[in-house]
Amino acid sequence: MHRPEASLQQASALPWHAALHQLQREAQPHALASVVGAAGSTPREPGAKMVITEDAVHDTLGGGTFEFQVIACAREALARGESGTRLEAFPLGGRSGQCCGGYVHVLIELFAGAEMQVAVFGAGHVGQALVGLIAPLAWRVDWFDSRDDVFPAQQQPRLAKHHSPDPAAAVATLPRGCHALVMTHDHGEDCALVDALLARGDCASIGLIGSHSKWASFQRRLRDAGHAQARLEREVRCPIGVAGAKGKLPYEIALSVVTELLTLKPAQIHADRRGAAPETLRKAFAPPTDE
């Protein structure tokens, strides 16, 4: 369990709603803890909220051991990569050891961070349309180009732009499990990138823009570089985009590619994470008696 003094040192001056807006915009892992029910004497009333990250706490649920238990519970779940909601019951005189003796229920909403990590190689017309379409989604994008003057000036959330003339060096910076999309202005650069991505062996998917004839040419070169044909067919998609999509405009191609990526997004599994059984909840919220 986190020590009270350590948690207090991590407290932030940001109110919970400002922190939540910032973390949601950046798709960073965090938890929103809300008091949804209280009985007896409690530190805060229902509606009180606090935002928790791995190394910061924004706002308060009233302090004391109860608050530190909430923080610890949220951080343990975030460390496991959980998402969804869980309801935790805190009898303040029992579980939390506080003298006020009330009963608090806290809804902890877990946000595991970005749903997907995407690497886009190429800042041409299709690349720019693609990155723009991804902007509203909770995906993180690393955008690479070997030219240093092609990126649009505007910024968007969860986007990092990289001028990287060396394909192998660019690929080496990628996080494990990313979805890579290769669409540069140069076929030689495209082939070098696919070669480096295959050599890494830990991408969630590899997509290459182009025609069937381009891919046939690339396969010969990649086989000569030591990649097995079966692996090329299994791990590289070319052409990219949903099957049957029509249109050659940059926006049309980008729309098809984003749609295809949606089919590759991991399914969200929401287990029952309630911290107290329904019967316990009913007893907790029952009117107090004189006994």
Residue pairs with C-beta under 8 A, 6 or more apart in sequence:
1 68
1 69
1 72
2 68
2 71
2 72
2 75
3 68
4 64
4 65
4 68
7 57
7 67
7 68
7 71
10 55
10 56
10 57
11 56
11 57
11 58
11 60
12 19
12 56
12 57
12 58
14 22
14 51
14 58
14 59
15 58
15 59
16 32
16 49
16 50
16 51
16 58
16 59
17 49
18 58
19 30
19 51
19 56
19 58
19 59
20 30
20 32
20 51
20 58
23 30
23 51
23 53
23 111
24 111
25 157
25 158
26 157
26 158
27 113
27 114
27 115
27 138
27 139
27 140
27 157
27 158
28 53
28 113
29 53
29 54
29 78
29 111
29 112
29 113
30 51
30 52
30 53
30 78
30 111
31 51
31 52
31 53
31 74
31 75
31 77
31 78
31 108
31 109
31 110
31 111
32 49
32 50
32 51
32 52
32 108
32 109
32 111
33 49
33 50
33 51
33 52
33 61
33 70
33 74
33 106
33 107
33 108
33 109
34 47
34 48
34 49
34 106
34 107
34 109
35 42
35 44
35 45
35 46
35 47
35 48
35 49
35 61
35 104
35 105
35 106
36 46
36 87
36 105
36 106
36 107
37 46
37 104
37 105
37 281
37 284
37 285
38 44
38 45
38 46
38 102
38 103
38 104
38 105
39 102
39 103
39 284
39 285
39 286
39 288
40 92
40 100
40 101
40 102
40 103
40 288
41 92
41 100
41 101
41 102
42 62
42 92
42 100
42 102
42 103
42 104
43 61
43 62
43 63
43 64
43 66
43 67
43 98
43 100
43 104
44 60
44 61
44 62
48 60
48 61
48 62
49 59
49 61
50 57
50 58
50 59
50 60
50 61
50 67
50 70
51 57
51 58
51 59
52 58
52 70
52 71
52 74
52 75
52 78
53 78
54 75
54 78
54 79
57 71
60 67
61 67
61 70
61 106
64 96
64 98
65 96
65 97
65 98
66 90
66 92
66 96
66 98
66 104
69 90
69 95
69 96
70 88
70 90
70 106
70 108
73 88
73 108
73 275
74 108
74 110
77 86
77 108
77 110
77 273
78 110
78 112
81 112
82 110
82 112
82 273
83 110
83 111
83 112
83 268
83 270
84 109
84 110
84 268
84 270
84 271
84 273
85 107
85 108
85 109
85 110
85 270
85 273
86 107
86 108
86 110
86 273
86 274
86 275
87 105
87 106
87 107
87 108
87 273
87 274
87 275
87 276
87 281
88 105
88 106
88 108
88 275
88 276
89 95
89 103
89 104
89 105
89 275
89 276
89 280
89 281
89 284
90 96
90 103
90 104
90 105
90 106
91 103
91 284
92 98
92 100
92 101
92 102
92 103
92 104
93 99
93 100
93 101
93 102
103 284
103 285
105 276
105 281
105 284
114 138
114 139
114 140
114 158
115 137
115 138
115 139
115 265
115 266
116 137
116 139
116 140
116 179
116 204
116 261
116 264
116 265
116 266
117 139
117 140
117 142
117 175
117 177
117 178
117 179
118 134
118 139
118 140
118 141
118 142
118 178
118 179
118 180
118 181
118 261
119 141
119 142
119 143
119 144
119 174
119 178
119 179
119 180
119 181
120 127
120 130
120 131
120 141
120 142
120 143
120 144
120 181
120 183
121 127
121 144
121 145
121 167
121 170
121 180
121 181
121 182
121 183
121 184
121 189
121 190
121 193
122 144
122 145
122 181
122 182
122 183
122 184
122 185
122 209
123 143
123 145
123 147
123 150
123 151
123 152
123 161
124 150
124 183
124 184
124 185
124 250
125 250
126 183
126 209
126 250
126 253
126 254
126 257
127 143
127 145
127 183
128 152
128 250
129 250
129 251
129 253
129 254
130 181
130 183
130 254
130 257
130 258
131 141
131 143
131 156
131 159
132 156
132 254
133 254
133 255
133 258
134 141
134 258
135 156
135 157
135 159
138 158
139 158
140 158
140 159
140 160
141 158
141 159
141 160
142 160
142 162
142 173
142 174
142 178
143 151
143 159
143 160
143 161
143 162
144 162
144 164
144 170
145 151
145 162
145 163
145 164
145 184
146 163
146 164
146 165
146 167
146 184
146 186
146 189
147 163
147 185
148 163
151 161
151 163
162 170
162 173
164 170
164 173
167 189
167 192
167 193
167 195
167 196
168 192
168 196
170 193
170 196
171 180
171 193
171 196
171 197
171 199
171 200
172 196
172 200
174 180
174 200
174 203
176 202
177 202
177 203
177 204
178 203
178 204
179 203
179 204
179 205
179 207
179 261
179 264
180 193
180 197
180 203
180 205
180 206
180 207
181 207
181 209
181 240
181 257
182 190
182 193
182 194
182 197
182 206
182 207
182 208
182 209
183 190
183 208
183 209
184 190
184 193
187 214
190 208
190 209
190 210
190 218
191 218
191 221
191 222
194 206
194 208
194 218
194 222
194 236
195 222
195 225
195 227
197 203
197 206
198 206
198 222
198 227
198 231
198 232
198 235
198 236
203 235
204 264
205 235
205 237
205 264
206 235
206 236
206 237
207 236
207 237
207 238
207 240
207 257
207 260
208 214
208 215
208 218
208 236
208 237
208 238
208 239
208 240
209 238
209 239
209 240
209 253
210 218
210 238
210 239
211 239
212 238
212 239
214 238
215 236
215 238
215 239
218 238
219 229
219 232
222 232
223 229
223 232
237 260
240 256
240 257
240 260
241 253
241 256
241 257
241 259
241 260
242 256
242 259
242 260
242 263
245 252
245 255
245 256
245 259
246 252
247 253
247 256
276 284
